[in-house]
Structures are given as C-alpha cells and as structure tokens.
Amino acid sequence: MIKTPIYLDNNATTQMDPRVLEAMLPYFTEKFGNAASRNHPYGWVAEEGVDYAREQVAKLIGANEKEIIFTSGATESDNLAIKGVYEMYKDKGNHIITLTTEHKAVLDACKHIEKLGANVTYLDVESDGLVDLKKLEAAMTPETILVAIMYANNEIGVIQPVKQISAIAHKFGALFFTDAVQAVGKIPVNVIEDGIDLLALSGHKMYGPKGVGALYVRRKNPRVKVTSQMDGGGHERGMRSGTLNVPGIVGLGKACELCIDEMETEAKRLSVLRDKLENSLNELEESYVNGNINHRLPHTANISFKYVEGEGLMMAMKDMAVSSGSACTSASLEPSYVLKSLGLSDDLAHSSIRFGLGRFTTEEEVDFAIENTKKAVLHLRELSPLWEMFKEGIDLDSIAWAAH
Ligand SMILES: *Cc1c(COP(=O)(O)O)cnc(C)c1O
C-alpha cells in the first residue's frame, strides 16, 4: 500500500536521507564542540567534521575545499553573492544582469542593491524558459560586474546554458554567479568546466538538512572576494561570521557524498518515471508541458491543463503533495511569475502543476499520480462550461478576452 498524500514536491524540499541523519547524530551529542575552539579536542573533533564536509561539498562541484563558505542556506548564499559582489566591486562598475525567472532570493537581493545605487537588468527569457545568449551579450556593458543566472529553474526545471553564459560574462570582464540549488546533486555541475565564479547550493534540496547551505567563491583565475554581510568572529575566511552549524554542515557533506555516488543512476531512474508521468498526462487533450523539454532536470515536469480551474485542481488532487502555478506567495491570487515570464496566460499559469520526483519516489506512486491527476482533470472539465464551449468549437480566446 502506498501512503498518501504521496510526495511529489521535491523541488520545494526533499526528505532527508536516513544515512545523512546517521552521520549528523554524533555531532548533536558527544561531538558537540565548537569548530572554532583551538585549545582542546572537543573543538578539534568538530573542526575535523567540518573539514571533511568541506571536502565532500567541494568534490561534488569540482571545487577546492578552501573555496566553500558555509551558510544558513541558499537564501543567505544568494544574498551574500549578490550584495557581497556589489559591495566589493562597485568601484569597477555598478551594472548587474539577472533573469526575470530567478528565485526570489536573487531578485530581492537585486532589488536591495538597486536602492544602494546598482543598475540591474532583468532579462526576459524565451517562451521555453531559456535565456537568449544574443540578448545577454547585447545587455553586457563595460560597467557590468556580475551576471547572476540560475543553473536550473525551480518551477519548470529548465537548465540554462551556463558554459556559454560564463564565457559571455568573462569576455566583458564580469563575474558569473549561479544559483545552482536545483541542479547540484541532480546533474553534473563543475565550477571549472562551467566557468562559474560563485555558486549557491542548499542542503534540504538534496536530501540533506534544512538551514544549511554553501556559497562557492572562486580563489584562482580570478581570485574572487565578497564583502561579508554578517560581521563577527571572522569565520569562513572573514566572509561569513558566526559559530558553524556543525551537525548541519556534516549532514550537508554526507548528502553531497551520496549524490556523488548515486546521482547518475538516480537521474536515469527518475527521468524514466518522469517521462512516463508526462507522456501519460499528455494523453489528456489540451495539456501543455512548460519549459524546454530538451534542457531540463530529469525529475521535474510542469504541466498546464487548459480549461481547468487551478484551485479546483489542487483540491481534487489532495492525495498528492504537488505545487501549483497558482501557489500564491503572500496569499495573493497572482499566478507564478516564472510561468508568466514564459508568456503563459493567467488561466494557463493557474492551471499548472509542478511534479517534482525524488530519491524516494517509487513507480507505484507515479502510477497513482497519473491515475489521480487524470481523474481530477476529467472530472473538473465535466463540470466546466468553458470546456463544454471548447468542445462545441466556440472560439474561447476571443470570448475570454472580451470578458476580462
Ligand atoms: C529553495 C531555493 C532557494 C532557497 O534555498 P533555502 O536553502 O531554502 O534558503 C534558492 N534558490 C532556488 C533555486 C531554490 O530552489
């Protein structure tokens, strides 16, 4: 028997792997030392745990362990990267380029530095979610100090061409920062090959604990620095003060190690399941996959079901923990700004569902999700006057516009 609601919201957070918990436990109890205590074994033992985790994190992204700054999560990493680079390099130039489809942590950090005098370009993406490299290059100026573009999008899973993006940034003497929260541990990410200067990652998106993350800051070719946003004891090479969250960091390290070992087979397994889900749901009339299907994370599918009302759909799918394009931040009824950026109408954005598969997703659960979603969509359409009109061949788009 499967347990409901089945969890298909792995882009929002992942269940911590039991092996991660096991690695963390001693650091809550007998290995409780402060990693900054240099005078006794309690501190040394904690520091050893942190050092090892730093190697595990670095290895997953092809970095050197000295380049890893531990933080409280990717929101902090995003803030540290954007505000920290702006403060450190603003005398070189004050222009930053990012995308309209970035995570709020990036967008709001950009809004913040705009108030301090930064000039930020928010580039639109194409209808498939990808950045147009020609438009990026055209937006670059001699004043550009940073290009901040995510590796993979959290809502639609689209993977940006980071190698080409970093090449463009570097051609103009700018740094390249990528929020790689959704990509790290799921697909191969290598800071050297990808030309990444700063990278944000988060524990709880990759089967590790919540409240811990990291920022990769390149040390060579070029040596990158960020102005600290948290001042104090000078931890983390002065870039992020505060007593280290030793159990969390050990857990993040273990989570990275498991991803190194299992990412490849998991990506294959999940893409098969995702394709099964997507192909089955595409059998429904008027269903649309959002985002470029050839440049996408293996475990994510975002699908809009036309002529279905979003809220009704969520209610009808209560046996499934999924995310909807009308999942409203701040209780507004605004549909997802990411889907709007792709050019989707409000209706289509509201009627979209994000399916995020993960390490603990079984085929049985995917079959259940297919059945359940199909039933919900068909049922809601049966009740929908719009669907009836569509089936009668009435041109709804013209009517819908007139009604607005
Ligand atoms: C979840 C997420 C974040 C925020 O990470 P936290 O560790 O929860 O603060 C940032 N960017 C992306 C793309 C995310 O998916």
The ligand as a Gaussian input file, in Angstrom:
#p B3LYP/6-31G(d) Opt

LIG

0 1
 C       14.972000      26.604000      -2.457000
 C       15.698000      27.548000      -3.320000
 C       16.426000      28.625000      -2.773000
 C       16.419000      28.934000      -1.303000
 O       17.129000      27.973000      -0.580000
 P       16.996000      27.865000       1.012000
 O       18.118000      26.991000       1.418000
 O       15.658000      27.261000       1.263000
 O       17.101000      29.248000       1.566000
 C       17.120000      29.431000      -3.641000
 N       17.119000      29.210000      -4.968000
 C       16.449000      28.203000      -5.528000
 C       16.509000      27.993000      -6.999000
 C       15.701000      27.338000      -4.726000
 O       15.032000      26.344000      -5.297000

